[in-house]
Amino acid sequence: MTDTIVIAGAGHAAGQTVISLRQHGFDGRLIVIGEEPYPPYQRPPLSKKFLAGEMELERLWLRPEKFYTEHNVELRLSTRVERIDRDRKRLALSDGSQQDYDKLVLATGSRVRRCDMLGADLPGVHYLRTIDDTLAIQEHFRPDAHLVVIGAGYIGLEVAAIAVSSGLKVTVRELADRVMERVVSPELSAFYQQAHREAGVELLLSQPPGTVIHGDTRVRKVVDGDGQEFPADFVVIGIGVLPVTELAEAAGLECDNGIVVDEYCVTSDPDIFA
């Protein structure tokens, strides 16, 4: 049986891989390497109950931390895989160390799609994907604070719903003529639009391009392409995600808007899964 399996990434997929490997009898060395300081956790509550303050941090964990000790799983957190040496089956890590593997699982997931509009790098402009992202957004939650959400997808609408229920004044701006245009039917879009407006969200669709975020030491307002101004104490941008493929591409693995695998999740290298 394989001696050492290393999992690059410590998100939901990594956690479930660990659970399944142990459940199915793998008793070799199992190492999880993740950039965040947290054990594998579920992300969906980040924009819902956890953002609302209705869920404790530890309830996000896929398994209690003691699970990994009890099942001889090595968690190497706050660490990133920098390079894969496929010939030597060796990983170069961000802390300067190296780690050999017999089989490697790439569970690197996705990252937020960042906005290139002017002012998007100002303090007070946020994206939401990680625990730390949610904690940073929560710091702005106070009654009557103005939030502008750019993008009316799942993340944008969920953040808007939690924020308005917490007493914030919320404006959602979307280029398309309906919310979640790419993923739901027009009827379902209409349902969510009505629900958000009835809850008090200012939902603006078919917005002109050319939006700019203004501020000095932090964000102050959002100005659209027609010059209309929206006061903003903070901004949340939710315009989708991109697959994290740089590590795989640098290693020479086949990628095509993601890491290419077969029906068994095997990449173009038979010793690397994704």
ABEGO torsion letter per residue (X at the ends): XBABBBBBEABAAAAAAAAAAAAAGBABBBBBBBABABBBBBAAAAABAAAAGABBAAAABABBAAAAAAAGBBBBBGBBBABBBAAAGBBBBAAGBBBBBABBBBBAEBBBBBBABBGAABBGBBBBABAAAAAAAAAABBBGBBBBBBEBBAAAAAAAAAAAAAGBBBBBBBABABBGAAABBAAAAAAAAAAAAAAGBBBBBGBBBGBBBBEBABBABBBBAAGBBBBBABBBBBAEBBBBAAAAAAAGBBBBGEBBBBAAGBBABAABBX
